[in-house]
């Protein structure tokens, strides 16, 4: 884990003291928190899927771990789709095809 700190037009990257020990990092950051959240990360609430995109903005749509269960997902309009997790349950070719077909109707 690292984060940038601006300093006179330059960015200094500081390495989190727990970077080399993920177990210790999880324990440290999980204490007194309902979920893992490093102190330099600011959580934001998701917006409703049907919220219009403001002019001049780029909308990132982020989903993850759909595990072949895309049928009920209400996808907002977006410019960039990030799927960051498992999109199949078992990795079967039929699941990959189903996911590909699902993506095709959203472009």
N, C-alpha and C positions, 0 to 999 in steps of 0.2 A: 504494500500500500504506500502510495506516495501522493503528495499534493504540492501544487505550486504556490509559492508566495511571491507576489510582485515586489521587486526592489529596484527602484530607479530605472524602469524600462526593461529590466531583465527578470526572468523567472528563475528562482532558486527552487530546486526540487529537494524536498526533505523526505527522507525515508522513514516510514512509521517504525517505531522501535520494535514492534511485534512482527515485522515483515518476514523474518526468518522462522517464526514459530506460529503457524496458523491456529494451532490449538490454544495457545496462550492468548492470541489476539481475540479469538472468539470468546474465550472466558472473560478477558478484560473488558471488551466492549459490550458483552451481554449482561454484565452486572447492572442491576437496577434499570434495565431497559426491556421493553416487551419484545423487541426484535433487534437483530444485529444492525447497528448503525454507527459507523465511525463518526467521531465528533466533527469532522470537516465536511460531512455529507448532509445536505439539507433535503428532507423528504418533502415531496409535493403531493397534493391530492390529485387524483385523476379527474379529468373533466368529463362530463357526460358525452357519450359517443356521438350524439347528434348536434353538438355545439359547432356553429359555423367557424371556419378558420378565418382569423383576421387577415386583411389584405397585407401583403408584403411579408408574411410569416411563412416559415417552413414547418409543416406538422410532421412529427415523428410519431408513428403508431407502434407501440411496443407491446409485444405479447410473448408468452413463453409457456413451455410445458403443456402444449395442447394435447399430446398423447393420443392422436387420432380422434379427438373429440371437438371438431371444429363446427359441427352443425349448428350449435346454438349461439355462436359468437356474433355479436353485432359489431361490425367493424366500422369505425368512423372513416370519413374521407381523410386521406393523408398523402403526403408526398413521398415518404420513406417508411417502409415497413421493416421493423426489426423483430425477428423471431429468435429469441435467445434461450433455447432449451429444447427438450425432446419434442419432436413433432409426430413421432410414432409411438406406439405402445410396445411393439416387439421388433420393429425394424424390418417388417415384411415388405416385399416389393409392392404388394397391393396397398399397403398403408402409405408408401411413398407416392404412388400414383394418385391415391385419394387426396393427399395433401397438395400435390401438384395441380390437380384438377380444381381444388378449392382456391388455390392462389390465382389460377387462370381466370376465374370469373370475377376477380377483384381488380383486374388491371384494365 
